């Protein structure tokens, strides 16, 4: 990848220079695919068995969960976030990637749910590029055989 990405598989082993409070908020977020098949993903965890089976049945071995709301965790008005999400959807459509609607919501209820896209078979470089394009601090990424990883994007 062109610029560093911090791959976080375990919260305790993440770099000391990362903002622990912000990182913990991402770690306490549940990422839900809204349409069937309807999976929930958690950073640092294995895929739910049903998700692994569904992906294998589709011949898929990687995915990313991308958002566009609240650039660099700076809250925006609802209309601005909706516009940013629509631009992400348009980008994914234009690039020809298959995706399903998803959300990310903190389990502590302190941060409202955000719209995301569960992008199937998205190459790592493209996932990072899109995450940075939409000024996101982090994305989720998974490759077959691994846990769901939180990728911290920094410039």
N, C-alpha and C positions, 0 to 999 in steps of 0.2 A: 504494500500500500504506500502511496506517495508520502503521507505524513503519518506520524505515530498514532496508533490506536492502542488504548489499554484494554486488554481482554480480561474481564473479571469473571471468574468462575466461582470464587469464594470471597465473600465480603471481608473476612478477616485478613486475607492475603493481598488486599488491594494496596496500591502505593500510598504512603503516608501523606504525600502532597495533595491528594484529592480531598476536597471538602467532604468530610465524613458525614455531616448532617444531610447534605444534598444527596450524596451517594446512598445513604441509608434510606432516603425517601424513594429513590428508584428501586432499591432492593425490596422495599415493602409494597411494591406495586404488583397488582394482578393484571395480566394482559389477557383479554378475552377475545376470542374470535366469535363474532356475533351471529353469523349465519351457520347453518349446518356445514361443517360438523360440530361447531360449538365447543372449542377447547379452551382451557385456561392454562397459561404458561407463567412460570415463576422463574426469575433469574437464579442461576446456580442449581436448578433442579433438573432431573431427567424429564423427558417428555412423558405426559400421561400415556399409558399403554394404548389407549384408543387412538391418540394422535399419531403415535409411531406406526400403528397398523394402517391407518388411513393414508399417511404419507407413503409408506411402502407400497400400498395398493395403487397409488397414483404414480409410482416410479420416481418419487421426489426424495432428494437426499440433503436439501438445504432450504432455509427460508430466512427472511428477515422480518422484523416487525418495526415499521417506521411510522413516525408521526411528524407533524408540522406545527403543532400548537406551541404557543409560549416559547419563542426562541430563547435559548440559553436560560430557561426557567424563569423568564420575565413574563408575568401574566399580561395577556392582551384582552381587549374586549371580545365578547363572543363572536361578533360579526367579523372581526379581523382573523380570529382563529378559524372560523368557518371558511373564509376566503383562502387562507393558507392551506387548509386541508383539501379544498377543491383543486388548488394548484398542484398539490402532491398527486391527487388522483389523476389529473390531466397528464402529468409527467409520466406516471406509470402506464396509462393508456397509450400515450404517444410512443413510449419505448416498447410496448407490446408485452408487458409482464402481467401474469395472472395474479390476482390478489382478492382477498375477502376483507370486508369491514371488520374492524376490531376496536377495542378500547383499552386504555390503560387507566386504572383507578387505584389510588393508594388504599391499602387495607386499614389505615388509621382514620380515613375520612377527612383529612386535612386539605387534600388537593382534589378538586372536582375531576370527574372522568374526562379523559381526552380522547378524541377520535384518532385512530391509527389505521394502518393498512397492513394486513398479513400478506407479505409478498412471497409467492412460491417460486422456488428455484432461482433466487436472485443471487448473482455472484457477489462475493465479498467486496470487491472494489466498487461495484455499483451501489451496494448498500451504504458504504462509507461515503461515497460521493453524494448520494441523495440526502443522507443524514446531515452532512455538512451544508449542502445547498439550502436546507430548511433550518439551519442554525440550531440543530439539536445537540444537546450535551451527550446523549447516548442513544443507542439502538439495541434491540435484541437480535441475536444471530444464533442460528443452530445449524450444525452439520451432523450428518448421520454418525452415530456412535458417541456423540458428546452430550454434554449438558447444555441447557439454554444459557447462553453467555450474554452478559451485559458488556457492550463495547463502548467505552468512554472515548468520545471523539474530541480531540483537542488540536488546536492550531499551533 
